[in-house]
């Protein structure tokens, strides 16, 4: 009985852990890409005073 309950918890932890790791990786990639915000050769421009970046 105890082994069955333990197995259910382990099976529930894997998807949650995968989601959290994926979210963390996505957040890290977003932080890395903010260095290149509004600096591409095609769309880059100088921002006016008080103007927000093109994407958050």
PDB file of N, CA, C and O in Angstrom:
ATOM      1  N   UNK A   1       0.822  -1.202   0.000  1.00  0.00           N
ATOM      2  CA  UNK A   1       0.000   0.000   0.000  1.00  0.00           C
ATOM      3  C   UNK A   1       0.867   1.269   0.000  1.00  0.00           C
ATOM      4  O   UNK A   1       0.612   2.199  -0.765  1.00  0.00           O
ATOM      5  N   UNK A   2       1.877   1.298   0.849  1.00  0.00           N
ATOM      6  CA  UNK A   2       2.734   2.482   0.928  1.00  0.00           C
ATOM      7  C   UNK A   2       3.536   2.661  -0.354  1.00  0.00           C
ATOM      8  O   UNK A   2       3.784   3.788  -0.781  1.00  0.00           O
ATOM      9  N   UNK A   3       3.938   1.558  -0.966  1.00  0.00           N
ATOM     10  CA  UNK A   3       4.700   1.648  -2.214  1.00  0.00           C
ATOM     11  C   UNK A   3       3.825   2.213  -3.320  1.00  0.00           C
ATOM     12  O   UNK A   3       4.301   2.977  -4.160  1.00  0.00           O
ATOM     13  N   UNK A   4       2.558   1.847  -3.326  1.00  0.00           N
ATOM     14  CA  UNK A   4       1.638   2.351  -4.347  1.00  0.00           C
ATOM     15  C   UNK A   4       1.451   3.869  -4.218  1.00  0.00           C
ATOM     16  O   UNK A   4       1.435   4.578  -5.225  1.00  0.00           O
ATOM     17  N   UNK A   5       1.311   4.364  -2.994  1.00  0.00           N
ATOM     18  CA  UNK A   5       1.168   5.807  -2.788  1.00  0.00           C
ATOM     19  C   UNK A   5       2.447   6.538  -3.182  1.00  0.00           C
ATOM     20  O   UNK A   5       2.390   7.607  -3.789  1.00  0.00           O
ATOM     21  N   UNK A   6       3.594   5.969  -2.842  1.00  0.00           N
ATOM     22  CA  UNK A   6       4.875   6.571  -3.209  1.00  0.00           C
ATOM     23  C   UNK A   6       5.003   6.655  -4.725  1.00  0.00           C
ATOM     24  O   UNK A   6       5.480   7.659  -5.253  1.00  0.00           O
ATOM     25  N   UNK A   7       4.583   5.614  -5.421  1.00  0.00           N
ATOM     26  CA  UNK A   7       4.668   5.592  -6.883  1.00  0.00           C
ATOM     27  C   UNK A   7       3.776   6.669  -7.500  1.00  0.00           C
ATOM     28  O   UNK A   7       4.160   7.294  -8.488  1.00  0.00           O
ATOM     29  N   UNK A   8       2.599   6.892  -6.932  1.00  0.00           N
ATOM     30  CA  UNK A   8       1.708   7.935  -7.443  1.00  0.00           C
ATOM     31  C   UNK A   8       2.347   9.314  -7.290  1.00  0.00           C
ATOM     32  O   UNK A   8       2.250  10.146  -8.192  1.00  0.00           O
ATOM     33  N   UNK A   9       2.991   9.556  -6.163  1.00  0.00           N
ATOM     34  CA  UNK A   9       3.632  10.851  -5.951  1.00  0.00           C
ATOM     35  C   UNK A   9       4.800  11.053  -6.905  1.00  0.00           C
ATOM     36  O   UNK A   9       4.997  12.150  -7.427  1.00  0.00           O
ATOM     37  N   UNK A  10       5.574   9.998  -7.132  1.00  0.00           N
ATOM     38  CA  UNK A  10       6.706  10.103  -8.052  1.00  0.00           C
ATOM     39  C   UNK A  10       6.203  10.390  -9.459  1.00  0.00           C
ATOM     40  O   UNK A  10       6.788  11.211 -10.166  1.00  0.00           O
ATOM     41  N   UNK A  11       5.139   9.735  -9.873  1.00  0.00           N
ATOM     42  CA  UNK A  11       4.592   9.966 -11.206  1.00  0.00           C
ATOM     43  C   UNK A  11       4.014  11.370 -11.342  1.00  0.00           C
ATOM     44  O   UNK A  11       3.990  11.915 -12.446  1.00  0.00           O
ATOM     45  N   UNK A  12       3.557  11.957 -10.264  1.00  0.00           N
ATOM     46  CA  UNK A  12       3.030  13.323 -10.312  1.00  0.00           C
ATOM     47  C   UNK A  12       4.160  14.355 -10.277  1.00  0.00           C
ATOM     48  O   UNK A  12       3.996  15.466 -10.782  1.00  0.00           O
ATOM     49  N   UNK A  13       5.288  14.004  -9.693  1.00  0.00           N
ATOM     50  CA  UNK A  13       6.391  14.953  -9.560  1.00  0.00           C
ATOM     51  C   UNK A  13       7.109  15.169 -10.888  1.00  0.00           C
ATOM     52  O   UNK A  13       7.564  16.281 -11.156  1.00  0.00           O
ATOM     53  N   UNK A  14       7.225  14.140 -11.727  1.00  0.00           N
ATOM     54  CA  UNK A  14       7.958  14.274 -12.988  1.00  0.00           C
ATOM     55  C   UNK A  14       7.397  15.357 -13.906  1.00  0.00           C
ATOM     56  O   UNK A  14       8.177  16.187 -14.373  1.00  0.00           O
ATOM     57  N   UNK A  15       6.100  15.403 -14.193  1.00  0.00           N
ATOM     58  CA  UNK A  15       5.606  16.483 -15.065  1.00  0.00           C
ATOM     59  C   UNK A  15       5.766  17.870 -14.443  1.00  0.00           C
ATOM     60  O   UNK A  15       6.069  18.833 -15.148  1.00  0.00           O
ATOM     61  N   UNK A  16       5.567  17.976 -13.148  1.00  0.00           N
ATOM     62  CA  UNK A  16       5.706  19.268 -12.476  1.00  0.00           C
ATOM     63  C   UNK A  16       7.157  19.736 -12.542  1.00  0.00           C
ATOM     64  O   UNK A  16       7.424  20.907 -12.809  1.00  0.00           O
ATOM     65  N   UNK A  17       8.084  18.823 -12.300  1.00  0.00           N
ATOM     66  CA  UNK A  17       9.503  19.168 -12.374  1.00  0.00           C
ATOM     67  C   UNK A  17       9.891  19.562 -13.793  1.00  0.00           C
ATOM     68  O   UNK A  17      10.634  20.524 -13.988  1.00  0.00           O
ATOM     69  N   UNK A  18       9.395  18.831 -14.780  1.00  0.00           N
ATOM     70  CA  UNK A  18       9.678  19.171 -16.172  1.00  0.00           C
ATOM     71  C   UNK A  18       9.152  20.543 -16.539  1.00  0.00           C
ATOM     72  O   UNK A  18       9.819  21.300 -17.243  1.00  0.00           O
ATOM     73  N   UNK A  19       7.951  20.868 -16.061  1.00  0.00           N
ATOM     74  CA  UNK A  19       7.381  22.187 -16.327  1.00  0.00           C
ATOM     75  C   UNK A  19       8.241  23.286 -15.706  1.00  0.00           C
ATOM     76  O   UNK A  19       8.522  24.296 -16.350  1.00  0.00           O
ATOM     77  N   UNK A  20       8.654  23.089 -14.461  1.00  0.00           N
ATOM     78  CA  UNK A  20       9.442  24.115 -13.774  1.00  0.00           C
ATOM     79  C   UNK A  20      10.812  24.304 -14.424  1.00  0.00           C
ATOM     80  O   UNK A  20      11.287  25.433 -14.548  1.00  0.00           O
ATOM     81  N   UNK A  21      11.443  23.216 -14.835  1.00  0.00           N
ATOM     82  CA  UNK A  21      12.739  23.334 -15.517  1.00  0.00           C
ATOM     83  C   UNK A  21      12.559  24.039 -16.857  1.00  0.00           C
ATOM     84  O   UNK A  21      13.366  24.897 -17.215  1.00  0.00           O
ATOM     85  N   UNK A  22      11.513  23.690 -17.598  1.00  0.00           N
ATOM     86  CA  UNK A  22      11.257  24.339 -18.879  1.00  0.00           C
ATOM     87  C   UNK A  22      10.965  25.818 -18.728  1.00  0.00           C
ATOM     88  O   UNK A  22      11.433  26.629 -19.527  1.00  0.00           O
ATOM     89  N   UNK A  23      10.195  26.179 -17.709  1.00  0.00           N
ATOM     90  CA  UNK A  23       9.895  27.591 -17.466  1.00  0.00           C
ATOM     91  C   UNK A  23      11.162  28.357 -17.108  1.00  0.00           C
ATOM     92  O   UNK A  23      11.368  29.478 -17.573  1.00  0.00           O
ATOM     93  N   UNK A  24      12.008  27.753 -16.282  1.00  0.00           N
ATOM     94  CA  UNK A  24      13.263  28.407 -15.906  1.00  0.00           C
ATOM     95  C   UNK A  24      14.147  28.618 -17.131  1.00  0.00           C
ATOM     96  O   UNK A  24      14.725  29.692 -17.299  1.00  0.00           O
ATOM     97  N   UNK A  25      14.257  27.601 -17.992  1.00  0.00           N
ATOM     98  CA  UNK A  25      15.064  27.740 -19.207  1.00  0.00           C
ATOM     99  C   UNK A  25      14.501  28.825 -20.125  1.00  0.00           C
ATOM    100  O   UNK A  25      15.261  29.595 -20.713  1.00  0.00           O
ATOM    101  N   UNK A  26      13.180  28.889 -20.250  1.00  0.00           N
ATOM    102  CA  UNK A  26      12.560  29.911 -21.084  1.00  0.00           C
ATOM    103  C   UNK A  26      12.816  31.308 -20.527  1.00  0.00           C
ATOM    104  O   UNK A  26      13.085  32.239 -21.286  1.00  0.00           O
ATOM    105  N   UNK A  27      12.733  31.457 -19.215  1.00  0.00           N
ATOM    106  CA  UNK A  27      13.016  32.755 -18.590  1.00  0.00           C
ATOM    107  C   UNK A  27      14.473  33.163 -18.796  1.00  0.00           C
ATOM    108  O   UNK A  27      14.762  34.335 -19.040  1.00  0.00           O
ATOM    109  N   UNK A  28      15.386  32.205 -18.700  1.00  0.00           N
ATOM    110  CA  UNK A  28      16.798  32.511 -18.925  1.00  0.00           C
ATOM    111  C   UNK A  28      17.046  32.930 -20.368  1.00  0.00           C
ATOM    112  O   UNK A  28      17.845  33.831 -20.621  1.00  0.00           O
ATOM    113  N   UNK A  29      16.371  32.285 -21.319  1.00  0.00           N
ATOM    114  CA  UNK A  29      16.526  32.650 -22.726  1.00  0.00           C
ATOM    115  C   UNK A  29      15.970  34.053 -22.983  1.00  0.00           C
ATOM    116  O   UNK A  29      16.552  34.814 -23.755  1.00  0.00           O
ATOM    117  N   UNK A  30      14.855  34.401 -22.345  1.00  0.00           N
ATOM    118  CA  UNK A  30      14.292  35.741 -22.489  1.00  0.00           C
ATOM    119  C   UNK A  30      15.256  36.788 -21.939  1.00  0.00           C
ATOM    120  O   UNK A  30      15.455  37.835 -22.555  1.00  0.00           O
ATOM    121  N   UNK A  31      15.852  36.510 -20.790  1.00  0.00           N
ATOM    122  CA  UNK A  31      16.826  37.449 -20.229  1.00  0.00           C
ATOM    123  C   UNK A  31      18.034  37.606 -21.146  1.00  0.00           C
ATOM    124  O   UNK A  31      18.564  38.707 -21.294  1.00  0.00           O
ATOM    125  N   UNK A  32      18.471  36.511 -21.759  1.00  0.00           N
ATOM    126  CA  UNK A  32      19.621  36.577 -22.664  1.00  0.00           C
ATOM    127  C   UNK A  32      19.291  37.393 -23.906  1.00  0.00           C
ATOM    128  O   UNK A  32      20.131  38.154 -24.389  1.00  0.00           O
ATOM    129  N   UNK A  33      18.082  37.243 -24.424  1.00  0.00           N
ATOM    130  CA  UNK A  33      17.708  37.929 -25.657  1.00  0.00           C
ATOM    131  C   UNK A  33      17.424  39.415 -25.447  1.00  0.00           C
ATOM    132  O   UNK A  33      17.394  40.167 -26.422  1.00  0.00           O
ATOM    133  N   UNK A  34      17.216  39.860 -24.214  1.00  0.00           N
ATOM    134  CA  UNK A  34      16.967  41.285 -23.991  1.00  0.00           C
ATOM    135  C   UNK A  34      18.199  42.124 -24.304  1.00  0.00           C
ATOM    136  O   UNK A  34      18.084  43.335 -24.491  1.00  0.00           O
ATOM    137  N   UNK A  35      19.365  41.509 -24.363  1.00  0.00           N
ATOM    138  CA  UNK A  35      20.573  42.257 -24.745  1.00  0.00           C
ATOM    139  C   UNK A  35      20.490  42.740 -26.186  1.00  0.00           C
ATOM    140  O   UNK A  35      21.108  43.747 -26.533  1.00  0.00           O
ATOM    141  N   UNK A  36      19.743  42.045 -27.026  1.00  0.00           N
ATOM    142  CA  UNK A  36      19.668  42.367 -28.446  1.00  0.00           C
ATOM    143  C   UNK A  36      18.403  43.145 -28.805  1.00  0.00           C
ATOM    144  O   UNK A  36      18.104  43.332 -29.985  1.00  0.00           O
ATOM    145  N   UNK A  37      17.673  43.592 -27.815  1.00  0.00           N
ATOM    146  CA  UNK A  37      16.414  44.300 -28.038  1.00  0.00           C
ATOM    147  C   UNK A  37      16.653  45.595 -28.810  1.00  0.00           C
ATOM    148  O   UNK A  37      17.493  46.407 -28.422  1.00  0.00           O
ATOM    149  N   UNK A  38      15.915  45.786 -29.902  1.00  0.00           N
ATOM    150  CA  UNK A  38      15.978  46.992 -30.743  1.00  0.00           C
ATOM    151  C   UNK A  38      17.377  47.252 -31.309  1.00  0.00           C
ATOM    152  O   UNK A  38      17.747  48.409 -31.508  1.00  0.00           O
ATOM    153  N   UNK A  39      18.154  46.214 -31.570  1.00  0.00           N
ATOM    154  CA  UNK A  39      19.502  46.406 -32.100  1.00  0.00           C
ATOM    155  C   UNK A  39      19.735  45.664 -33.409  1.00  0.00           C
ATOM    156  O   UNK A  39      20.873  45.609 -33.877  1.00  0.00           O
ATOM    157  N   UNK A  40      18.716  45.101 -34.006  1.00  0.00           N
ATOM    158  CA  UNK A  40      18.947  44.375 -35.252  1.00  0.00           C
ATOM    159  C   UNK A  40      19.215  45.359 -36.387  1.00  0.00           C
ATOM    160  O   UNK A  40      18.853  46.533 -36.299  1.00  0.00           O
ATOM    161  N   UNK A  41      19.845  44.878 -37.440  1.00  0.00           N
ATOM    162  CA  UNK A  41      20.176  45.741 -38.576  1.00  0.00           C
ATOM    163  C   UNK A  41      18.918  46.173 -39.319  1.00  0.00           C
ATOM    164  O   UNK A  41      18.882  47.265 -39.886  1.00  0.00           O
ATOM    165  N   UNK A  42      17.895  45.339 -39.323  1.00  0.00           N
ATOM    166  CA  UNK A  42      16.684  45.651 -40.070  1.00  0.00           C
ATOM    167  C   UNK A  42      15.729  46.546 -39.279  1.00  0.00           C
ATOM    168  O   UNK A  42      15.183  47.508 -39.820  1.00  0.00           O
ATOM    169  N   UNK A  43      15.528  46.225 -37.993  1.00  0.00           N
ATOM    170  CA  UNK A  43      14.526  46.939 -37.200  1.00  0.00           C
ATOM    171  C   UNK A  43      15.129  47.853 -36.143  1.00  0.00           C
ATOM    172  O   UNK A  43      14.383  48.511 -35.418  1.00  0.00           O
ATOM    173  N   UNK A  44      16.429  47.915 -36.030  1.00  0.00           N
ATOM    174  CA  UNK A  44      17.060  48.709 -34.982  1.00  0.00           C
ATOM    175  C   UNK A  44      16.870  50.203 -35.197  1.00  0.00           C
ATOM    176  O   UNK A  44      16.901  50.689 -36.328  1.00  0.00           O
ATOM    177  N   UNK A  45      16.677  50.913 -34.115  1.00  0.00           N
ATOM    178  CA  UNK A  45      16.542  52.366 -34.167  1.00  0.00           C
ATOM    179  C   UNK A  45      16.860  52.912 -32.788  1.00  0.00           C
ATOM    180  O   UNK A  45      16.903  52.164 -31.810  1.00  0.00           O
ATOM    181  N   UNK A  46      17.081  54.196 -32.712  1.00  0.00           N
ATOM    182  CA  UNK A  46      17.325  54.808 -31.408  1.00  0.00           C
ATOM    183  C   UNK A  46      15.985  55.165 -30.791  1.00  0.00           C
ATOM    184  O   UNK A  46      15.094  55.689 -31.460  1.00  0.00           O
ATOM    185  N   UNK A  47      15.860  54.878 -29.520  1.00  0.00           N
ATOM    186  CA  UNK A  47      14.615  55.152 -28.810  1.00  0.00           C
ATOM    187  C   UNK A  47      14.603  56.590 -28.313  1.00  0.00           C
ATOM    188  O   UNK A  47      15.628  57.139 -27.909  1.00  0.00           O
ATOM    189  N   UNK A  48      13.429  57.177 -28.354  1.00  0.00           N
ATOM    190  CA  UNK A  48      13.271  58.527 -27.842  1.00  0.00           C
ATOM    191  C   UNK A  48      13.280  58.532 -26.325  1.00  0.00           C
ATOM    192  O   UNK A  48      13.218  57.470 -25.705  1.00  0.00           O
ATOM    193  N   UNK A  49      13.357  59.713 -25.715  1.00  0.00           N
ATOM    194  CA  UNK A  49      13.355  59.774 -24.251  1.00  0.00           C
ATOM    195  C   UNK A  49      12.017  59.295 -23.692  1.00  0.00           C
ATOM    196  O   UNK A  49      10.956  59.775 -24.091  1.00  0.00           O
ATOM    197  N   UNK A  50      12.084  58.351 -22.772  1.00  0.00           N
ATOM    198  CA  UNK A  50      10.883  57.811 -22.141  1.00  0.00           C
ATOM    199  C   UNK A  50      10.154  56.778 -22.979  1.00  0.00           C
ATOM    200  O   UNK A  50       9.109  56.283 -22.554  1.00  0.00           O
ATOM    201  N   UNK A  51      10.658  56.436 -24.142  1.00  0.00           N
ATOM    202  CA  UNK A  51      10.002  55.456 -25.007  1.00  0.00           C
ATOM    203  C   UNK A  51      10.339  54.039 -24.540  1.00  0.00           C
ATOM    204  O   UNK A  51      11.488  53.739 -24.214  1.00  0.00           O
ATOM    205  N   UNK A  52       9.327  53.177 -24.511  1.00  0.00           N
ATOM    206  CA  UNK A  52       9.503  51.796 -24.084  1.00  0.00           C
ATOM    207  C   UNK A  52      10.151  50.974 -25.194  1.00  0.00           C
ATOM    208  O   UNK A  52      10.006  51.313 -26.368  1.00  0.00           O
ATOM    209  N   UNK A  53      10.863  49.902 -24.850  1.00  0.00           N
ATOM    210  CA  UNK A  53      11.402  49.005 -25.877  1.00  0.00           C
ATOM    211  C   UNK A  53      10.270  48.353 -26.664  1.00  0.00           C
ATOM    212  O   UNK A  53       9.120  48.344 -26.225  1.00  0.00           O
ATOM    213  N   UNK A  54      10.607  47.810 -27.829  1.00  0.00           N
ATOM    214  CA  UNK A  54       9.570  47.251 -28.688  1.00  0.00           C
ATOM    215  C   UNK A  54       8.960  45.978 -28.121  1.00  0.00           C
ATOM    216  O   UNK A  54       7.828  45.643 -28.471  1.00  0.00           O
ATOM    217  N   UNK A  55       9.657  45.270 -27.273  1.00  0.00           N
ATOM    218  CA  UNK A  55       9.088  44.088 -26.623  1.00  0.00           C
ATOM    219  C   UNK A  55       9.661  43.988 -25.222  1.00  0.00           C
ATOM    220  O   UNK A  55      10.799  44.384 -24.970  1.00  0.00           O
ATOM    221  N   UNK A  56       8.852  43.450 -24.310  1.00  0.00           N
ATOM    222  CA  UNK A  56       9.286  43.399 -22.902  1.00  0.00           C
ATOM    223  C   UNK A  56      10.351  42.382 -22.617  1.00  0.00           C
ATOM    224  O   UNK A  56      10.790  42.252 -21.474  1.00  0.00           O
TER     225      UNK A  56
END
